[in-house]
């Protein structure tokens, strides 16, 4: 059984667009809010809106997509609605920056539109990928998200200096191109078949499976909380404890991102060889060891290799966690379980 790399990379375009949109958004929108005279607290609340919308709406649209049946498929209608609307409101962001009311309207609609299609897009991967190959596929999809992040930094660096609206326009064009490509080349299965007929579970087996799901989701919540705590305050730590500039702090964090990107696909192959649980546990041990080591490091030069290892640990954790969650549900409920995954990971953020 071989992975359909073409389909997987095409589905990864959804992650690619998310990486582009959110990084341009996160660079520009706080500055627009600051220019309008909003306090740091209000800016923080507004910037948390994407997480709030994800927690509220992604489980809803993920579950709805499980029950949807149209000639376009189960997931595709949400992409056909969400991606073009996201492109429209993303394009309007820089033109609304002069008015707090207009800007908030645009941001609210943009965040809602993004929430419409994100969970159904991710659910396409397990829909089209056999169980044993999902870690490999998830590695490729996360790799595409990382490429999107890199492209967004490049677009911002080149285009913001030419005109304020150009990075947003470029991102919107990429969103529209993505939905055209996915609509024409990603074909959902006409019906969802259960891969292996299993006997009816006993009450004890069902209870054990529910407990496994609950503990897995709690684990996801805790490791995302851990990562976000360190990432959020790393620049403060760099300035106050290490005595380094914001620029050097950014390079240190970039080391984690690049390492994660490099090891996304290999992590999927590792999981297929030794199993998802062992892969995740290996990543947690490595990640924890890196955090502990950094408590004692005061020379930033020594931090680069440690953070590179942390990126590897983060890849080992993340690439297998989503496939493990969807494995715990029925194949026809993948969208709902995708929503659970995003609820707990975004709640942690």
N, C-alpha and C positions, 0 to 999 in steps of 0.2 A: 504494500500500500504506500503510495507516494503522495506527498503534499502537492497540491495545485498551486505552484508559486505565482502564476499569472493572476489567478483569482485573489490570492492573499495580498499581493502587492496592490491590486486595484481596490480591495476593501481598505487597505492601509491608507489610501488617499483621504479617507474620512478623518483619520488621525492626523494626517499631514496638514489638512486645512485647519484643524483645531490648534495645532502647534503654531501655525502662522498667525491666526486671528488673535489668540490670547496674548502672545508676546508683544505684538504691536499695540494691542489694547492696554496691556499693563505698563508699557513705557509711556504712552501718550495721555491716557485718561487721568491719572493722578495729577499731572501737570495742568490739564484743563480745569480740573476741580480746584486746584490751588489758585489758579489765575482768577477764578470766580470768587475767591475770598473765603472758601470753606475751611473749617478747622481740620486739624489732623485727624481727629476722632471721626468726623463726618466723612472725610476722604476714605478712611479705613473701612467704614461701614459700607460705603458705596462700592468699594473695590472687593468687598466680600460678597457682593450680590450674586456673582456667578456661582459661588459655592452654595449660597442659599437656594438659588433657583435649581441647581443640580440636585440638592437634597430633596426638594419638594417635587420637582417635575420629572426628573429622569426615571425614577421607579414607576411613575404613572405611565409615561409614554413607552417605557420598556414593556410593561405588562399589557398595555393596549395593543402594541404591535404583535404580541402573541396571539391575540384574538382577532386580528384584522385579516380579512380575506378579500382581496381585490384582484383584478386582472393584472395589476402591476406588482403583485406579491404582498407579503406581510410587512416587510420593513421599508420597502422602496417608497410607499406613499409619504412616509414621515420625512424621508430624505428630500423628496420632490417638493414638499412644503417648507421644511425647515431650512434647507441650504440656501435657496434663493432669497428667502426672507432675511436670513442672517447676512447675506451679501448686501442686500439693500440697506439694512440698518447699520451695518458696519461701515459702508460707504458714507452714510450721512453723519457719522460721529464728528468729524472735524468741522462740518458746516453748522453743527448745533452748539459748538463750544462757547458761543457768546452769551447764551441764555441758560441758566440753571434748569428752568422748567423744560425747555426744549431738549436739552442734553439728557435729562433724566428720563424723559419719554422715550428718546431714541435708545438709551442704554437698557431700559426695562424691556422694550420690545426685542432688542438684539439678544439679550440674555435668555428671554423666553424662547425665541426662535432657535437658538443654539441647543436649548434643552429638549426641543422637539425631536431633533434628529440624532443626538449623540448616542443614547442607549440603543436605539434600533440599528445604528451603523455598526456598533461594536458587536451586537448580537448576530450580525451577518456572518461573522467569522465562524462561530460554532455551528451555525446553520449549515454552512457549506464545507465544514472540515470534520473528518472523523475524529472521534475522541482521542485516539492515541497520537494524533498529529497536532493537537491544539496548542501545545506549548511552543512548538516550532513556529506555528502560524502567529501566535501572540508575540513572539520575539520579533518577527518581521513587521508586524503592525506597530509595535512600540518603536522599532527602528525608523519607520516612516514618520512617526510623531516627532522623533528626535531630529530628523532631517528637516521637518517643517519648522521646528524651533530655530535651527541654524539658518534656514532661508529667511525667516522673519527678521533675525538680527541683521542679515545682509541687506534686505529690503529697506529696513529702517535706517541703517547707516548710509545707504546710497540715496534714498528718495526723500527723507525728511529735509535734507539740505536744499533740495530743489523746490519742493512745494509741500505744504503741510498735508494736503489731501492725498498725495501720490501713494504712500504706503497703504492707505486704506483702499484706494482704488485698485491697486495691484492685488491686495488680498481678496477683494470682492471678485475680481476677474478670475482668480484662481479657484474661488468657491464655485463660481458658475461653470468653469471648465471641469471641475471635479464631478459635479452632478451630471453633466452631459456624458462624461466618460463612464461613470458608474452605471447610469441608466442604460447605456448602450451595450456595456460589456460584462456587467455583473448580473447573472441570471439566478434568481432564487429558485430553490427546489419547488416544484408544483405542490408537493405534499411532504410533510415531515414524517419520516419513518422512524420507528424505534429501532435502534441498531441491534439490540439483543433482547429477545423476549425473556422477561424475568418472571418468576412466580410471584404471586401476590405477597407483599411483605407482611410479616406479623406486626402486632402492635409494638413489641419491643424493638424490632428492626427499624420501624418508622420513627420511634422515639429516638433511637440512637442516631439515625440520619439527621433528624432535626437538631439534636445536640451538636453533632459534627458541624452542621451549617452555622449554628449560632457561635460556636467557638472559633470557627474559621473567620467569620465576619468580625468578631471581636479582635482577633489577631490582626486583621487588615486595619481596623480602626487604630489599634495601638501602634503598629509600625509606621503608619502614615502620620500619626500624631508625633511620634519620635522624630521622624525625618523633617516634618514641617517646623517643629520647635527649633531644631538645630539650624535649618536653612534660614528661618525668619530672623534669628538673632545672631547669625554668623558675622554679619558686617559690624554689629555692635561689639561682638567679642574681638573681632580683628582690630578694631580701633582702640578699644579700652584695655584689652589684655595683651594683645600681640604688638600693638603700636604700629600697625600697618595702614596704608591708605585704602580708600574704597576701591581703587583700581586693582590693587593686589588682591584684595578680598574677592573681587569679581573673578579674577584669574583662578583663585583657589577653588571657587564654586564651579567654574567652568570645567575644571579637572574632573569633578564628579559627573557632570553632564556628558562630557566626551567619553569617559570610561563607560558609563551606562550605555551610550549609543554603540560603542565598539562591541560590548559584550551582550547586547540584546539578542542577536541571532544565535551566537554560541550557547547562551543560557538555555534557549529552547532545545538545542540538540543535547545538552547535558541532561535536561529533565527527561528527555525521551530515552536516555540510556540508564539513568539511576533512579528515576521516579521523581514526581513533583514534590512530594513531602520532603524527601532527603535533600533535594535541591534548595527548597525554601529554608530548611533548617540550617544548611551549610551557609546560605546567604545571611541569615540572622546572626549566626556565630561570628562570621567575618565582619559584618556591619558593627556588631557590638564591640568586637575587638578594636576596630578602627576608632570608634567613639571613645573608648577607654584610653587608647594610646594618645588621642589628641588632647586629653586632659593634661598630660604631662609634657606635651611638646610646646616649646616657646619660639622655636626657629621656624618661620614659614616655609623655608626650603625643605625641611623634613616632612612638612605636611602634604606636599604634592604626591609622593608615592602612597602615603596613607589614604589620601582622598581618592586616588585612582583605585585602590583596593576597595574603598567604600562604594565606589561606582559599580564595581564588579559585584559586590555583595547585594547592592540595591537591584541590580539586574537579575540575579539569582532569585531574589525574593519576589519581584514583581511579575516576571514573565510567566511564572507558573500559578500565581494566586488566582487570577481571573478564571483560567480553565478549571481550577479545582472547584471554584464556586459553582460554575454552570454544570459541572459533573454531578453535583449533589441534587439537582432538580431533574424533572422530566424534560425530554428533548423539546416537547411542545411548549415548555415554560421558560425557554432560554432568555427571552426579553425581560421577564420578571426577575430572574436571578441576576441578570446584568444590572437591573435597577438596584437590587440589594447591594451589589458590589459598589456601585457609585454612591449610594446613600451613605455607606459607612466610610468610604475613602474621602468623600467630600465633607462629611460631618467632621472628620478629623482635621481637615484643612481649615 
